[in-house]
């Protein structure tokens, strides 16, 4: 997954993106992008209405409580289908990152702006970049924080190659809230971020 200091390779040292792979072609992708500094400003993972702050979850059903920026992101994800020939099959907005199971279909009509006969199909980078930049713009307008960076510039993508691969990542998204405290991105909502990142008040 995308991360600080590891933007060019995953934990096994392999490139995130396949060389010579056309990301404008029809296909399905598992996408992950993180907040700047991995600060948990998008949502809270709750257990019976209480935020999870310790390692390991108590018995029960975990849920996601979106924070204001997470609500803006959720709306922008829902609007992707109106802007690009894409379908978001599954998604989850975790406290400091977001997972998408996203399909690009060049046969679907584009949205805003509509592609012309000569226009190139939208790249994955353009689609994710639009989602992050629009969320950032609207969040900064809401909070009167011009120039604040909400997301890391990078993202991680995995090409879905089979039905089994698709179902594996679907389950991963569904189970992510229940495994939040074991997640590599886990940070407690009680932990104060560095002073030079997003203000701690945004976690409240």
trRosetta pair geometry for C-beta under 8 A, 3 or more apart (Angstrom, degrees):
i j d omega theta_ij theta_ji phi_ij phi_ji
1 10 7.6 80 10 -125 34 96
1 32 4.1 -47 -141 95 99 156
1 34 7.5 98 148 -46 107 110
1 97 7.1 39 169 -171 137 157
1 156 4.5 -148 -146 24 37 156
1 184 7.2 159 44 67 126 128
1 185 7.4 -68 101 -46 147 118
2 6 7.8 164 -169 88 36 88
2 7 6.5 25 -154 -120 83 69
2 16 7.7 37 -85 -115 71 153
2 32 5.6 -169 11 102 89 91
2 33 5.7 14 36 -117 148 47
2 34 5.4 -149 93 0 104 102
2 97 7.8 169 60 -134 95 121
2 152 6.1 175 142 88 125 139
2 154 4.7 175 -148 112 120 97
2 155 4.8 -79 -51 -139 147 26
2 156 4.1 -151 -39 -25 71 88
3 6 4.5 13 75 52 103 110
3 7 7.1 -149 65 -70 47 57
3 34 6.5 72 -97 -8 50 154
3 38 7.7 16 -138 -67 76 124
3 152 7.8 -119 -123 -84 13 178
3 156 7.8 18 -15 -44 76 123
3 184 7.8 -47 -95 125 144 121
3 185 7.7 -139 -105 -89 104 94
4 7 7.9 -10 -134 -46 16 90
4 34 7.9 -92 -34 93 76 152
4 37 7.5 43 -74 -119 134 34
4 38 6.7 -86 -21 -21 117 113
4 152 7.3 -132 -72 -105 66 138
6 9 6.3 -88 -170 70 78 63
6 10 7.1 62 163 -128 118 24
6 11 7.1 -1 -156 -74 151 59
7 16 8.0 -56 168 -16 44 142
7 152 7.5 -156 -99 165 115 126
7 153 7.8 21 -138 75 147 87
7 154 4.0 -166 -144 -49 108 165
8 15 6.9 -48 166 -126 73 71
8 16 6.9 -137 -174 -1 28 103
9 12 7.8 -120 163 72 100 52
9 13 5.2 5 162 -153 141 33
9 14 6.1 148 -155 68 94 24
9 15 5.9 -61 -102 -94 77 34
9 16 6.6 -149 -110 -33 25 76
10 13 7.3 -60 69 5 61 17
10 14 5.8 -10 38 56 101 78
10 16 6.2 121 -43 -86 87 72
10 156 7.3 82 -90 -134 98 126
15 18 7.4 141 95 -88 114 27
15 19 7.2 66 72 -42 158 84
16 156 5.5 -122 -143 -132 126 70
16 157 6.6 89 160 41 102 67
17 21 6.7 -145 174 47 83 121
17 23 7.7 -47 -148 -58 117 128
17 157 6.6 40 -92 58 82 107
18 21 3.8 67 81 -25 107 135
18 159 6.5 -21 -10 -12 131 137
21 159 7.0 -111 -168 -63 153 146
22 25 4.4 81 98 -21 106 108
23 27 7.7 -97 -143 53 48 133
23 29 8.0 27 -145 -65 97 147
23 104 7.7 95 166 11 64 162
23 123 5.1 62 91 -158 110 79
23 124 4.1 -82 170 1 128 108
23 125 7.0 84 96 -11 153 82
23 157 7.7 50 -124 114 128 165
24 104 7.2 -128 -159 148 33 151
24 106 7.2 63 156 -79 81 117
24 120 6.5 -67 -127 164 161 94
24 121 3.9 129 -175 81 110 109
24 122 6.8 161 -122 77 90 29
24 123 5.4 -56 -67 -91 88 60
24 124 7.9 -133 -67 -21 46 70
25 104 7.4 104 94 91 34 123
25 106 7.3 -55 -147 -26 33 126
25 121 7.8 117 -66 75 26 153
26 103 7.8 10 -169 180 74 88
26 104 6.1 -156 -129 96 38 77
26 105 5.5 36 -123 -116 98 50
26 106 5.7 -97 -60 7 85 91
26 107 7.5 14 -85 -4 126 92
27 103 7.1 -153 108 -145 30 65
27 104 5.9 10 50 47 65 97
27 159 6.4 -32 169 -146 135 93
27 160 7.2 160 173 50 84 83
28 89 7.4 4 -142 -1 118 138
28 101 6.9 9 -179 178 105 80
28 102 7.0 167 -153 89 61 39
28 103 4.5 -26 -98 -96 81 83
28 104 7.9 -169 -80 17 36 65
28 159 7.8 104 79 -165 55 54
28 160 4.0 -36 95 48 101 131
28 166 6.4 18 111 -103 151 107
29 100 7.8 29 98 100 86 94
29 101 7.7 177 87 -152 42 43
29 102 5.3 -21 62 65 88 88
29 103 7.7 161 16 -87 68 36
29 104 7.5 28 0 -9 110 100
29 124 6.3 44 3 -124 170 138
29 157 5.0 -18 -173 -162 126 105
29 158 6.6 144 -162 69 69 47
29 159 6.1 -38 -105 -103 78 44
29 160 6.3 -144 -84 -5 23 91
30 99 7.0 -15 -173 -166 85 96
30 100 7.4 164 -156 84 41 52
30 101 5.8 -15 -102 -102 69 69
30 157 7.0 144 75 -157 52 51
30 158 4.3 -11 56 56 104 105
30 160 6.3 108 -25 -59 88 95
30 169 4.3 -112 -91 -153 136 151
30 172 7.8 37 -148 64 140 136
31 98 7.9 -2 111 108 93 86
31 99 6.9 149 81 -158 57 46
31 100 4.2 -6 56 56 109 99
31 101 7.8 -170 19 -75 79 23
31 102 5.7 7 -2 12 124 121
31 124 7.7 -168 -92 -174 123 114
31 128 6.2 -162 -162 -94 143 127
31 155 6.1 4 -168 163 93 126
31 156 7.1 150 -157 83 45 58
31 157 5.4 -12 -102 -102 72 79
31 158 8.0 -153 -66 24 35 70
32 97 5.9 13 -172 172 93 123
32 98 7.1 167 -146 82 51 48
32 99 5.4 -15 -95 -99 80 71
32 100 7.9 -172 -70 21 37 70
32 155 6.5 170 84 -169 47 79
32 156 4.4 -2 56 55 99 105
32 157 7.9 -168 24 -72 66 39
33 97 6.6 179 92 -152 34 79
33 98 5.8 -8 57 53 79 93
33 128 6.3 149 -46 -174 142 121
33 132 6.4 -93 139 -78 158 126
33 151 5.9 16 151 -164 116 127
33 152 6.7 -159 -172 58 81 93
33 154 7.5 -176 -128 105 85 49
33 155 3.9 -39 -85 -111 97 103
33 156 7.4 -177 -73 21 51 66
34 38 5.5 -29 178 -93 127 73
34 96 6.0 18 -157 143 86 85
34 97 4.4 -33 -101 -97 69 97
34 151 6.9 138 91 -154 42 76
34 152 4.9 29 72 8 90 124
34 185 6.7 -155 -115 -127 118 135
35 38 6.1 115 67 -120 84 21
35 39 5.3 -95 115 53 130 69
35 40 7.5 166 37 -85 148 21
35 41 5.7 144 -140 35 160 100
35 42 6.4 -157 -54 -30 127 106
35 96 4.7 -98 27 -158 113 73
35 97 6.8 -119 -3 -70 75 51
35 150 6.2 -67 -140 165 85 63
35 151 5.8 -79 -120 -105 40 53
35 152 7.1 81 116 -16 13 80
35 198 7.6 -46 163 -4 121 145
36 39 6.7 -8 81 16 65 106
36 149 4.6 102 -70 116 155 100
36 150 6.1 179 -1 148 108 12
36 151 6.0 105 -39 136 78 2
36 152 5.8 152 -92 -61 51 56
36 197 6.5 -180 119 -151 99 99
36 198 6.6 122 74 -31 107 106
37 193 6.2 83 133 -160 136 126
37 194 6.8 -125 -152 34 142 106
37 197 4.1 -32 4 -127 171 143
37 198 6.9 -164 50 7 129 90
38 96 4.6 65 -172 157 61 145
38 97 7.3 -18 -130 -48 81 97
38 185 5.8 -149 -150 -156 121 90
38 187 6.2 129 132 -18 103 137
39 96 6.0 163 78 -117 22 115
39 187 7.5 -75 -127 80 33 155
39 193 4.7 -3 -111 -87 112 152
39 197 5.6 165 -51 142 137 133
39 198 4.9 -170 82 43 163 117
39 202 7.6 59 139 83 129 121
39 203 7.4 -108 173 -69 98 108
40 43 7.7 -80 -176 62 88 47
40 44 7.5 78 157 -92 121 60
40 95 3.4 -9 -145 160 105 115
40 96 4.5 -73 -86 -51 58 96
40 187 5.4 -158 -30 76 113 105
40 189 5.8 -99 91 -94 144 71
40 203 6.3 64 81 -122 86 105
41 67 6.1 -115 173 84 49 148
41 69 5.2 24 136 43 100 142
41 70 7.6 -177 124 -39 56 87
41 95 7.6 95 16 177 25 69
41 96 7.1 70 18 -101 62 70
41 150 7.4 -116 82 -151 139 88
41 198 5.8 -43 -54 116 147 159
41 202 4.9 0 -125 134 116 118
41 203 6.4 -88 -93 -82 68 65
42 66 7.1 -52 159 -143 65 72
42 67 6.1 159 154 42 14 103
42 69 5.8 -85 -103 94 54 99
42 70 3.8 102 -180 -81 65 98
42 73 6.2 -20 -138 22 109 148
42 93 5.2 -130 154 169 124 102
42 94 6.8 63 79 87 128 38
42 95 5.8 151 55 -168 86 24
42 96 6.4 166 15 -85 108 24
42 97 7.7 -146 23 17 149 16
42 98 6.9 -142 -164 -60 167 96
43 64 5.0 -6 175 -171 146 94
43 65 6.0 148 -168 77 83 46
43 66 4.9 -47 -102 -107 96 45
43 67 5.7 -155 -88 1 32 82
43 70 4.4 97 -58 -102 81 165
43 93 5.2 121 -25 116 134 94
43 94 6.3 -130 54 177 118 17
43 95 5.3 -110 70 -86 68 48
44 51 4.8 -62 -178 -113 128 104
44 64 7.5 148 75 -158 44 50
44 65 4.5 -13 58 61 94 105
44 67 6.8 92 -20 -47 83 98
44 95 6.3 48 -99 -94 34 104
44 189 6.0 9 -118 -73 103 148
45 51 7.1 91 72 -150 52 64
45 52 5.0 -37 99 29 99 117
45 62 5.7 -5 -177 -173 98 117
45 63 7.4 154 -159 79 53 38
45 64 6.3 -30 -103 -100 59 62
45 65 7.8 -173 -83 20 11 80
45 94 7.1 -5 -57 -146 109 76
45 95 6.4 -78 -16 -38 89 106
45 177 5.1 171 -133 -153 109 83
45 180 4.3 -150 -13 -14 174 171
46 49 5.7 0 169 -133 131 11
46 50 6.0 139 -158 63 86 27
46 51 5.6 -52 -100 -87 74 42
46 52 6.7 -178 -116 -19 20 83
46 62 6.9 146 76 -159 43 64
46 63 5.0 -26 64 65 95 89
46 64 7.4 164 18 -96 86 12
46 65 5.2 54 -19 -16 127 115
47 50 5.7 -35 66 64 73 84
47 52 5.3 79 -12 -71 109 99
47 57 5.8 170 -84 -161 143 101
47 58 5.6 126 148 52 151 95
47 60 5.0 108 -171 79 93 133
47 61 7.8 156 -139 74 65 33
47 62 5.6 -38 -87 -102 76 69
47 63 7.7 159 -85 20 30 76
48 58 7.7 -49 9 85 120 122
48 60 5.0 -69 -40 -162 101 158
48 61 7.9 102 -61 50 66 66
51 65 7.8 -84 -87 36 84 132
51 189 5.4 -49 169 30 145 147
52 57 5.9 -32 -128 -108 137 90
52 62 7.1 -18 -35 -125 140 111
52 180 6.2 116 78 76 141 127
52 181 5.9 -110 145 -51 123 113
53 188 4.9 61 -154 -149 76 109
53 189 6.3 -87 -98 39 94 87
53 190 5.5 51 -146 -9 128 117
54 181 6.7 13 103 -135 39 150
54 188 7.9 37 -67 -106 31 122
55 181 5.1 166 -128 158 40 123
55 182 7.5 84 -154 -74 82 67
56 181 6.1 -93 -9 92 21 143
56 182 7.9 58 -76 -53 48 98
57 60 7.4 -116 155 51 105 88
57 62 6.3 -53 -148 -68 155 117
57 178 6.4 -113 28 -163 162 62
57 180 7.7 83 -64 43 122 89
57 181 6.3 167 -50 16 81 126
62 177 4.2 -177 116 135 124 105
62 178 4.7 -178 19 -84 133 58
62 180 7.1 175 -168 -1 155 116
63 177 6.7 17 -121 173 5 154
64 92 6.9 -176 -58 -162 155 87
64 93 6.5 121 177 69 145 77
64 94 7.5 -99 -118 -101 121 41
64 177 5.6 -112 -56 -97 90 133
66 70 3.7 -148 -156 104 86 120
66 71 4.8 119 135 -62 130 73
66 74 6.2 -39 -120 -23 155 137
66 93 6.3 40 -106 87 99 136
67 70 4.8 92 48 10 65 110
67 71 7.2 -124 98 -10 31 88
67 202 7.7 91 158 167 144 76
67 203 8.0 -65 -110 -135 160 35
68 71 5.6 -53 -150 30 32 113
68 72 6.8 31 153 -16 64 101
68 139 7.4 127 122 -129 96 88
68 142 6.7 -164 159 134 129 152
68 143 8.0 130 107 -61 141 105
69 72 5.5 -50 -153 34 39 113
69 73 6.4 41 148 -19 67 103
69 135 7.1 79 -173 171 83 104
69 139 4.7 33 -117 -118 93 132
69 150 6.5 -172 -160 -147 139 132
69 202 7.4 26 -14 -175 128 118
70 73 5.5 -51 -146 37 35 113
70 74 6.3 42 153 -24 66 102
70 93 4.9 133 -154 142 103 140
71 74 5.6 -47 -146 31 32 115
71 75 6.7 32 154 -18 61 103
72 75 5.9 -56 -155 35 32 111
72 76 6.5 28 151 -16 66 107
72 135 5.2 129 122 -145 104 78
72 138 5.0 -180 -157 99 132 123
72 139 5.4 -168 57 -67 163 85
72 142 7.2 -135 -67 -10 141 147
73 76 5.7 -58 -148 39 34 109
73 77 6.3 37 154 -22 67 103
73 93 5.9 136 95 -120 127 136
73 98 6.5 -139 161 -75 141 150
73 131 7.5 61 -151 167 77 96
73 135 4.7 32 -91 -126 70 142
74 77 5.8 -52 -150 33 30 112
74 78 6.6 28 152 -17 63 106
74 93 6.0 -83 -70 -24 90 150
75 78 5.7 -56 -152 36 33 111
75 79 6.4 26 152 -16 66 110
76 79 5.6 -58 -145 40 34 110
76 80 7.2 62 151 -49 61 82
76 131 5.1 133 137 -150 116 71
76 134 5.1 158 -126 92 131 117
76 135 4.9 -106 6 -65 157 90
76 138 7.6 -173 -59 21 119 141
77 80 5.9 -25 -162 -12 37 115
77 88 5.8 64 173 -79 95 175
77 91 5.7 119 176 -158 153 176
77 93 8.0 -145 -13 -62 149 112
77 98 7.7 -149 -72 -180 135 143
77 100 7.0 -160 -138 -100 120 121
77 131 6.3 50 -83 -145 60 127
78 81 7.5 -47 173 17 42 101
78 88 7.7 -101 -96 44 37 139
79 82 5.1 -52 -168 36 67 115
79 83 6.3 53 140 -16 84 108
80 83 5.8 -72 -150 44 36 103
80 84 5.8 -34 177 39 77 104
80 86 5.4 -46 141 75 110 125
80 88 6.1 88 57 -34 133 117
80 102 7.8 -52 125 -132 157 123
80 127 6.6 60 -154 -169 117 99
80 130 7.7 129 -116 91 84 116
80 131 6.1 -13 -82 -82 112 111
81 84 7.4 -77 -116 63 21 64
81 86 6.1 -120 -95 77 58 70
81 87 6.3 45 -102 -101 111 50
81 88 7.0 -109 -48 5 100 88
81 111 7.5 101 131 -41 39 142
82 111 4.5 121 154 -141 46 159
82 112 6.8 13 136 2 85 103
83 110 7.7 -19 155 -178 37 76
83 111 4.4 -99 -105 70 16 127
83 112 5.2 -55 -119 48 72 83
83 130 6.5 -157 132 137 151 152
84 104 7.7 -50 148 -123 114 87
84 110 6.3 -23 -133 -139 38 79
84 111 6.3 -62 -25 22 26 102
84 122 4.9 -73 -135 42 116 160
84 126 7.9 151 -99 107 138 101
84 127 5.2 -56 2 -110 177 103
84 130 7.6 152 -35 49 125 150
85 104 6.5 71 97 -165 86 66
85 105 5.2 -115 153 74 103 68
85 106 6.1 103 97 -110 153 23
85 107 7.3 154 -172 60 139 37
85 108 3.6 153 -148 74 96 100
85 109 6.6 169 -90 77 101 18
85 110 5.4 -63 -36 -83 92 60
85 111 7.9 172 -53 -16 53 80
85 121 7.3 -64 43 -150 127 98
85 122 7.1 161 31 26 83 111
86 102 5.8 -5 -174 -174 120 102
86 103 6.5 154 -158 81 66 51
86 104 5.4 -32 -100 -99 84 59
86 105 7.2 154 -100 19 31 76
86 108 7.6 -147 -19 65 23 147
86 122 7.8 -71 -39 74 109 131
86 127 6.0 94 -45 -141 154 144
87 102 7.2 161 82 -156 46 56
87 103 4.7 -6 56 57 94 104
87 105 6.8 31 -5 -3 103 118
87 108 7.8 150 -38 -45 93 162
88 91 5.5 -2 170 -38 122 120
88 100 5.7 -68 -138 -157 103 107
88 101 7.1 108 -168 72 59 57
88 102 5.3 -25 -105 -102 66 80
89 101 4.5 -62 66 103 102 106
89 102 7.1 -167 12 -87 82 25
89 103 6.2 65 -31 -12 110 106
89 170 7.4 -64 123 -100 117 103
90 99 8.0 -17 116 118 90 98
90 100 7.5 152 86 -160 56 42
90 101 4.1 28 49 31 92 122
90 169 8.0 156 68 122 133 85
90 170 5.4 129 -6 -129 165 75
90 173 4.9 131 138 83 121 159
90 174 7.5 -57 -167 -51 136 81
91 98 6.9 0 -171 -179 101 97
91 99 6.5 172 -149 91 53 61
91 100 4.9 -5 -104 -107 96 67
91 101 7.0 -140 -64 21 56 70
91 173 6.9 -101 -135 -162 9 138
92 98 7.1 -178 89 -151 49 58
92 99 5.2 12 48 50 89 101
92 173 4.9 169 -7 -170 116 84
92 174 7.6 -175 -56 -77 134 24
92 176 5.1 153 95 55 159 137
92 177 6.8 -135 -165 -40 136 91
93 98 5.0 -14 -113 -109 64 96
94 97 5.1 3 63 63 115 71
94 98 6.7 -168 25 -83 75 39
94 99 7.2 52 -11 -5 109 93
94 176 6.1 -92 -74 146 121 126
94 177 7.3 -166 -105 -85 86 65
94 180 6.7 170 -146 -116 112 104
94 183 7.4 -164 -165 -174 154 176
94 185 7.0 95 115 88 142 135
95 180 7.4 84 -1 -157 110 128
95 187 7.1 -138 106 58 135 85
95 189 7.1 -126 -137 -75 146 91
96 185 5.6 -155 76 162 110 117
96 187 6.2 42 -15 30 147 116
97 185 5.2 -42 -4 -176 131 173
99 172 7.3 -129 -176 114 162 100
99 173 5.0 -156 106 -108 132 93
99 176 6.4 174 13 -55 143 162
101 160 7.6 56 -152 -55 91 143
101 166 7.4 93 -161 -155 130 76
101 169 5.8 142 -97 119 113 114
101 170 6.1 10 -63 -86 166 68
101 173 6.3 -95 -25 -29 111 151
102 127 7.5 161 160 128 151 144
104 121 7.4 99 169 161 124 124
104 122 7.4 -144 -138 75 122 90
104 124 7.0 -101 -46 -80 141 81
104 127 7.5 -136 -91 -37 111 158
105 108 4.4 74 91 -8 108 106
106 121 4.9 -56 -110 -106 105 141
109 114 7.0 -22 174 -137 98 98
110 113 7.5 24 125 104 122 44
110 114 5.3 138 83 -144 98 46
110 115 4.1 95 10 -6 149 96
110 119 7.9 -57 4 94 163 139
110 122 7.1 131 -120 -23 117 113
111 114 6.9 -62 174 -83 10 62
115 119 4.0 -142 -158 76 86 132
115 120 8.0 -118 -142 65 125 26
115 121 7.3 -4 -112 -103 164 45
115 122 7.8 -126 -69 -36 127 85
116 119 4.7 105 45 -14 71 104
120 123 7.8 8 126 -40 117 86
122 126 4.8 -123 -167 81 89 128
122 127 5.5 99 139 -57 125 92
123 126 4.6 100 56 3 79 100
123 127 7.1 -144 95 -5 44 86
124 127 5.7 -56 -150 35 35 112
124 128 6.3 23 158 -9 70 108
124 157 6.1 44 151 -97 151 163
125 128 6.3 -59 -143 43 27 101
125 129 5.8 30 158 -22 64 115
126 129 5.6 -57 -140 40 25 115
126 130 6.3 30 159 -23 62 105
127 130 6.0 -56 -154 30 25 109
127 131 6.8 23 151 -17 60 106
128 131 5.6 -53 -151 35 36 113
128 132 6.3 28 155 -13 68 108
128 155 5.2 -88 158 17 155 166
129 132 6.0 -60 -146 42 30 105
129 133 5.9 22 161 -15 68 113
130 133 6.0 -58 -135 41 26 105
130 134 6.0 22 167 -15 64 111
131 134 6.4 -60 -144 39 20 105
131 135 6.4 20 157 -16 59 112
132 135 5.8 -59 -148 38 29 111
132 136 6.2 30 155 -21 65 109
132 150 7.4 -172 -172 80 84 104
132 151 4.5 -84 -154 42 120 157
133 136 5.6 -53 -146 36 31 114
133 137 6.3 33 155 -21 65 105
134 137 5.7 -50 -144 35 32 112
134 138 6.3 25 159 -12 65 108
135 138 6.1 -62 -147 42 27 104
135 139 6.0 26 157 -19 65 112
135 150 6.5 -121 114 88 99 153
135 151 7.5 69 78 -28 122 124
136 139 5.8 -58 -142 39 26 110
136 140 6.2 21 160 -15 64 110
136 148 7.5 -161 -165 90 93 76
136 149 7.2 -23 -138 -144 134 38
136 150 4.4 -163 -106 20 86 119
136 151 6.5 -102 -65 9 115 96
137 140 6.1 -62 -149 39 25 106
137 141 6.4 26 153 -19 63 107
138 141 5.6 -51 -146 35 33 113
138 142 6.3 36 153 -21 64 105
139 142 5.6 -54 -150 36 31 113
139 143 6.2 2 161 5 66 113
139 145 7.7 -32 127 53 80 114
139 148 7.7 -96 108 83 105 121
139 150 5.7 76 65 -77 151 148
140 143 6.2 -65 -132 53 29 93
140 144 7.6 76 172 -108 58 2
140 145 4.8 -108 -137 73 76 75
140 146 5.7 100 168 -95 125 34
140 147 7.3 138 -144 22 147 30
140 148 5.3 173 -101 41 107 101
140 150 7.7 -128 -46 -40 93 114
141 144 7.6 20 -171 -72 25 44
143 148 7.5 -28 83 27 127 154
143 202 7.6 1 -123 -100 153 110
145 148 4.1 9 137 -16 114 135
148 198 6.9 77 -171 -106 120 86
150 198 7.5 58 -117 -82 55 134
152 155 7.6 150 89 -67 100 58
158 169 7.2 -176 81 -92 131 143
160 165 5.0 164 -154 113 70 115
160 166 5.0 65 -169 -80 133 76
160 169 6.7 -103 -97 22 109 143
161 165 5.1 73 47 7 71 162
162 165 4.6 102 52 5 75 103
162 166 6.9 -132 99 -5 43 87
163 166 5.4 -52 -149 34 34 116
163 167 6.3 30 155 -16 67 106
164 167 5.9 -56 -147 39 30 107
164 168 6.3 36 153 -25 64 106
165 168 5.7 -52 -149 31 29 116
165 169 6.7 18 158 -9 63 106
166 169 6.3 -67 -154 41 27 101
166 170 6.2 31 150 -23 65 109
167 170 5.3 -49 -142 34 35 118
167 171 6.3 35 158 -18 65 103
168 171 6.0 -58 -154 36 27 108
168 172 6.5 31 147 -24 62 106
169 172 5.1 -43 -143 31 39 119
169 173 6.6 44 155 -20 65 98
170 173 6.0 -56 -158 33 30 109
170 174 6.5 25 149 -15 64 109
171 174 5.5 -57 -146 40 35 112
171 175 5.9 18 161 -8 70 114
172 175 6.2 -68 -141 46 24 100
172 176 6.4 51 154 -57 62 92
173 176 5.8 -30 -152 -11 29 120
175 178 5.4 -61 -167 44 65 113
175 179 5.8 38 143 -5 90 115
176 179 6.1 -78 -145 51 29 95
176 180 6.8 65 154 -72 65 73
176 183 7.1 49 -162 -88 81 130
177 180 5.7 -11 -157 -40 37 112
179 182 4.9 -62 -176 53 82 108
179 183 6.1 111 121 -57 83 84
180 183 5.3 -36 -153 -5 37 123
180 186 6.2 122 158 -104 65 100
181 186 5.6 86 -142 -135 32 147
182 186 7.0 121 44 -39 9 144
183 186 4.5 132 64 -48 83 90
187 191 5.4 -99 178 53 92 138
188 191 4.7 107 64 -16 86 98
189 203 5.9 166 -160 178 80 114
192 200 5.2 -19 -143 -105 86 135
193 197 4.7 -83 148 69 126 128
193 198 6.5 31 78 60 159 73
193 200 6.1 -178 34 -85 85 77
193 203 7.6 154 -8 -38 108 133
194 197 4.9 86 65 -2 86 105
198 202 5.3 -54 154 39 112 146
199 202 5.6 110 75 -10 75 96
200 203 5.7 -47 -172 22 57 114
200 204 7.6 65 139 -33 71 95
201 204 5.6 -41 -162 10 50 118
